[in-house]
Each structure stands twice: as structure tokens, then as C-alpha cells.
Amino acid sequence: MKTNTISTTPYTDQKPGTSGLRKKVTEFQQPNYLENFVQSIFNVATELTGQLLILGGDGRYYNDHAIQIILKIAAANGIQQVMVGENGLLSTPAVSCLIRKYKAAGGIILSASHNPGGPDGDFGIKFNIANGGPAPTSFTDATYEISRSIGEYHIAEADDVALDRQHTCYIGDMQIDVIDSVSDYAELMEQLFDFVKIKSLFKAGLLSMCFDAMHAVTGPYAKVIFEKILSATDGTVINGIPLQDFGGGHPDPNLAHAEELVAKLNAGPGSPGFGAASDGDGDRNMIIGQNFFVNPSDSLAIMAANAHLLPGYKDGIRGVARSLPTSRAVDMVAESLGIDCYETPTGWKYFGNLLDDRRITLCGEESFGSGSDHIREKDGIWAVLFWLNLIAVKEKPVEDITRAHWLRFGRHYYTRHDYEAIDSDVANELIQNLRSLTTSLIGTEHAGYKVKLSDDFSYTDPVDLSVTENQGIRIIFEDESRIVFRLSGTGTEGATLRIYIERYVADPELHDMPTQTALAKLIDVANAISGIKTRCNRDQPDVIT
Ligand code: G16
């Protein structure tokens, strides 16, 4: 094998965000942009030398090109073996599953998650470590530091590897296995859930379902698991063929972007009883019933309250964790179960230590992510199977299960308002201003809500004692209502301000209000305290979830 060392000039903007490096495809197409970042990863992850690497992506534009480059750089950096998904496809949870199952030293995932794809869309790279989870901040900081001064990268001279069939080949001494993207992951799911029970519901025609793969990576997984193994009817999976531009859509499983799915569920008599969707790389999920949406924070709480009913969790759960902006519905469940509930910064990587240290079994985020200790990523198909199994056990639809939960624990009304593509300086000033207000807000009253606590959230990891600061401004009121402000770490254009608003209502008589109505006063308070309208010159949020 001939290896070339290529001189290169560093880029100064390769700082990973909440989940890896995300940029426009056109930025990745700059000379050596991808190569620099990949070499920076290999420079930091020296544990990969002589070991196995898992590689795959969500199939978006630039996926195949990046895989060929990464294979050649991997060979030149002494990697012994790479497992690549057929057609370059691996969902984020499948990569985590494969790393753990085959004891790989790490994995590279090519995805910009729920961001749009195509030549004018977004692309991204994430590195996962040997526990199967996202690399911690110490790793991504080190990668960024190297990328700012990198002077050369190493790359093998070799032909491109055929990705369109399962086979084994070599670049020099490095073995490459192009593997079935689905089978190992499907096998793991079968160990966690009662497939026999779910299958009998589908076979008896007692349940119909629609799963929207949004032309992203979960299509092949959903076809095999739901239609083939579990016998859901053909056509249960819609938009099941992965496309480089996701069919022009936005592969974000929420009410706004999964509109075809929502329309099917709400079509009246004969419409499917259960609906779900997943995102670009298969780690997010949305759960809906007929004319009924399950808020992701509620979904986590319902999972925690019912996990013991499912085979994989029959001995109960050790503890739970949620990110700061996720509603505190799961806290109530943890309290009643007598288990710990951890509050972490936004980003799945913060759950890794808690899972590895066996402090928690379940974790989740408001951003349509939930997961468990079965892998170290959030997991879209897993969440759908969890709900299917729950429906099979309880013999009740999604809405009844959720309403029964509210009746027992009370309801956390919850919404997130996103203001997108704001000028970065304006957004930073807005957050800075809120930060400066926190202390003086305590004790003040706003539309009848009295501030009990206000700060900029800081997290001390209980396992390695690392401290992560400035993770979001939180304002907590005396009645336990909350407002949280933070800037997104996954956008690729300007800044996105996220405002999270939550109100707890115990009285079942008040569980039927429209969410935005129930939260109207708090929304006004959030807008007034932040000055969003005047500072950003915006009248309305771009997205409300
Ligand atoms: C990523 C992270 C999640 C995080 C989400 C939203 O999800 O993995 O942990 O909650 O971003 O982040 P932000 O609010 O900073 O945009 P994904 O699905 O995009 O990889």
C-alpha cells in the first residue's frame, strides 16, 4: 500500500457543536476540509491504531464521498479493520450497537441529524468512543485544537471500495467488511421487547401503524423490523427509501415536518391507531396517536413509569436522567419510584458517564430523543418499539396511556419556541443580558408568577467531576413553572435561540387546555424578560414544538 502525506492549511472553524461538526455541504467541499478534520480525529483517538472502527452515515449527499476518503485516511493511520454499513448506511444507534457488540475502539458517523441534506444542505461528522457513545467534550476540544494547526494528513493510494454489496476487501493490511446495516441492531431490539406479543397484535389486525422514515436512514431498519419481523402490513413504513436530499424534506420528526404522517393519523375512521417518525440518522423519535401528540418529555416520563412491564426492563430501572430544558415530568416519576433523577446539559454525551456508572437506565431530551442503557445513543426505533410493546401490554391506545399518566402524576404543559438564523452577536448579547439579570430576578413577580430561582445552569458530572458551565439561563417560579433560554449548538446559519416554557398542573379538570393557551402568560413573561421582539426584531418564533 502506498501512503501519501499531504501538506494542508488549517481551518479555524472546525469546532464541534452539541453533536459533532455540522456545516453546509459547500463548506465541507472546500479543499482538504474533510481530510483535515478526519486526520484531527485520528491524531486524538490514538487508541484506534491496530483496532476496529465502525463507519457509516445517514445516506445524505456527500456520505459516499466522505466514506471513501475516511477509509483511505484510516488505512494510512494504522487502523486494522473497518466495518461499513452496506450502501454506506448506518443509523447512529446502530453504530453505537456495533461498537459495543464487536468491541470496536470507536466509530465515525456521517450525519447532520435532522438538518436538511443535498448539495445545498448540511453535512456532519461525529466520533463515538469505545463505550458506543458520543465523544466527550475533552475529546472534541482536543480535536478542535489540532484542527487549528494541522499541517498534514496521511492517506492511502487505493481504489474506491464497492459499498453496494456485502463483502470483505482490503486497503493494504486494513480489512474492510461491508456489512448488513440492520441485522445486529434488529437482534438487539428482539432481546429488549416482547416481539411475540407485538406481532400477535399486528397479525390479529388489532393494531395498525404508520411509521414515517422521512426518506432517511431508518427506512431499511423499519421495513425489516416492523413489516418483516413483526408482520405489520406492507406500506406501514412510508418514505422508506433513503435519499441523498431526503426527498427535499426536512428529516425532523415533529408535527411541522412529518406532515404526511400527521395527516394519515388524523384522517378519521380507518386511519392508523399509532404513528411514529424518526430523523435523518435515526436517533430521534416522535410518537403520535389519532389526533394526539405525545410530548417527548412526557414520553420519557411514561417510559420510566412503565419500563418494568417490558422484558428488557423487568427488574425495574436504576435511575433516570434528562437534559436541563426537558420538562420535569420524569422527575415526578423518579420521586414516586424512589430513584435518582439527574439533570444534565443538552447533549447525549452527558448521559454517557451516568449510564457507564450504572446510575441510570433511561434518559431523554425534549428534542425528541430517548434511550436506555442498551446502547450509548438516543434511539428512534427503540422508542417506537417501547411504545408498541406498551400498547400491547396495556391494550390501550397512545392517548389513553398518556391521559392515565397525567391523571396519576399531573400534567407538565410544555412548549419550545425557536427563533432561527438570528445574527450571532445579537443572540449572544441577549443571552449575556439575561445572565446579568439572573440574580436580580429572584423574588420579582411577573404576571402573577414569582421567581424562586434564576441562574445560568452549570453541571458537575458526578462520575468524573468535570464541570460544564453556561448551559442555559433558567428561571424557576414558585409554582414550579419554568422558563429556560439557550442557544442551539446544532444550527449552521447564524444563531438559533430556544425558549423552553413549562407549567405543572395537577388538577385533572385542567388537563385539556391547548398547550399554547395553557402557557400563554408564561410565554409573554419569557418574551418580556428576554426582550426577544425588540432585540431580534422578530414578532413570532420560526418553529413551535
Ligand atoms: C443533538 C444532540 C442532542 C440535543 C440536540 C439539540 O441531537 O445529540 O443531545 O438535544 O442536538 O441540540 P441543540 O438544542 O443544541 O440544537 P441530534 O439529533 O441533532 O444529533
Residues whose N, C-alpha, C, O or C-beta is under 5 A from the ligand:
A	BS01	G16	T18 S19 S113 H114 T346 G347 W348 E365 S367 L487 S488 G489 T490
